[in-house]
Amino acid sequence: MPTKPAAAAATAHTFETAVGRLEQVVEEMGSDKLPLEDLIKRYEEGIQLVKVCEEKLQSVEKRVDILMRKADGDPALAPFDPEKKPVTGPREDVSLF
C-alpha cells in the first residue's frame, strides 16, 4: 500500500496534472524496462491517480448539478454540502458530453 506521504502528494494534483502523470505511468509500465518491484510501485501510483481523478470529477459534477438546479433559474454556484439536499426546480436535461 502507498504510504501516507505518497497519498498526500497524489491529492495535491490538479485533474490535469493527475491525468498527465497517469499517462506517464502507463507509458513507463508498457516499456518492458521496469523491474517487477518498480512495476508494482507504478501500479499503486496509478491507482492513487485514478482515485484523485475520480474524486475531482465527482466534485465538479456535484457543483454543476447544484448550479443547474437553482430554483429561480438564475445561475449561482453554491458550495456542495453532502448533508444538504440541493434545491430542485424545473430544469432541462443537458448533456455536457
N, C-alpha and C positions, 0 to 999 in steps of 0.2 A: 504494500500500500504506500501511496505517496506520503511524505512527511508533511507536517503542518505548514512549514515554510513554503514547500512546493505548492500546496493547495492555495495558500495566501497569494503567492506570486501569480498563479493561474487566474484568480479572481480579479487581479489588478488589470487584466487585459480589457481593452475595448472589444466590441464584437469583431471589428475589422482586424485588429491585431491577433485575436484568438484564431480567427479563420486563417489568416496568413501563416501563423505558426503551425496550425494544424496541417496546412498544405505542405509545409517544410517537413514535418514529422512523417507524413505519409510518403513523401519522396525519399526521405532517408531510410524508411523501413523497406521500401521497394528496391533499394540499391544492392542488396545481397552482400553488402560490405560490413554490416554491423554484426558483432558477436551476439550470441543469444542473450546475454545479460543486458547489453545495451538495447537490444530489440525490445525486451520486456519493459525497460525503463521508458522507451519512446511510446510504447503502447499505453502505459499508465499515464504518461503526459497527455497523450491523445485523448484518452477517456476524460481526463480532467478538462481539457479544452472543449470537448463536445458538451460537457456539462455546463461550462461557462457560457457557451453559445446558446444552449437551450434556455438557460435562466435569463439571459439578456433578451432573447426573443419573446419569452413569456411575459417579461416585464413590459416590453414595448406593446405587445398585443393587448395587455390589460389597460395600458394608457390610452391606446387607440379606442378600445371599447368604451372607456369612460368618456372620452371625447365625443364619440358618436352617439352616446346615449343621453346627452344633455337634453333635458325635458323641453326647454323653450326653443330649441333649435339653434341657438347661438353657440358656436364652438367655444369651449372652455376646457382647459386641461386642469384636472384635479389629481393630486397625488393618490395613488392606489392605497386603499386601506382594506385588507382582506376581511376585516370584521364588519365593514360597512357594505351594504348591498348598493350597487350603482343605481342611480336614478334612471328609470326607464321611461321611454316615451316613444312616440312614433319615430320610426327610422327606416331608411331604405337599406336593404341588404347591399352592401358594397364590397366588392372583392378587390383587395389590394394587389392581387397577383393574377 
